[in-house]
């Protein structure tokens, strides 16, 4: 037969105090109740746990062996309570994030650094992925949050807008457009533009931007990621079309970020599965990232 938790508790108390009266005081239970429960425990186990000599209890070798396992159970319970306290205080756990590649190189590292300063014991896992893979990672439970400058469309996702994130032209210093406060898409026609291949999601926004304002430009240089476009513009290879988050918080000496006046933008949103409540850590990271975006 098995011992229940109450019997384990009483057995441990008797072993620790060495007497029925000591266990009674420790557990705030009457001595007769302790005595009855221990007798019932021995009968249930078919083991003699204590020898009674001249009114004193002496644990048997079996009882001493059992105590080691009982103490391990109590250590496990204490560990469970410690973990519960840590979770309640957001001191431990894990946070899994997927994000657009450009966000993974600009605003997200700052937000993660700020978050980890408050929660150094929390494990953070970051993946940079294209929108389709981000969507699959979220829906399959591989990540807790997705941060994207492209829409992730699914009925089970909930989105929160972080920032509108305009599209900008990275213009070399000294270029005729570098001193402009803003440009229109039409102003960029005929320039050496650094854009994206048709397989890149951001290319859809660029196409929409020019489609709303005139002819499509000839992209003489095509890349897959915004940070490569930025590096090419920095090297003087042309004017790069990127979203503003690509140059977030950075100061590049050879290029100027000129806003493009258009209704099209690369809004940064944070996504999660709406049927699964966010953990305390996820909620706090969302607030950290939101605050970072507003600076």
KAFENGI-V918026 format. One record per run of one state. SS is the DSSP state (A for helix, B for strand, O for the rest). FROM is the first residue (numbers start at 1). TO is the last residue. If there is no record, write none. Layout:
SS/FROM/TO  SS/FROM/TO
//
This chain:
O/1/4  A/5/17  O/18/19  A/20/27  O/28/30  A/31/45  O/46/49  B/50/53  O/54/55  B/56/59  O/60/60  A/61/88  O/89/93  B/94/99  O/100/102  A/103/105  O/106/106  A/107/118  O/119/122  B/123/128  O/129/130  A/131/139  O/140/144  B/145/148  O/149/156  B/157/163  O/164/165  B/166/172  O/173/181  B/182/184  A/185/188  O/189/192  B/193/196  O/197/200  A/201/211  O/212/218  B/219/223  O/224/225  A/226/234  O/235/238  B/239/243  A/244/247  O/248/254  B/255/261  O/262/264  B/265/265  O/266/267  B/268/273  O/274/279  A/280/293  O/294/295
//
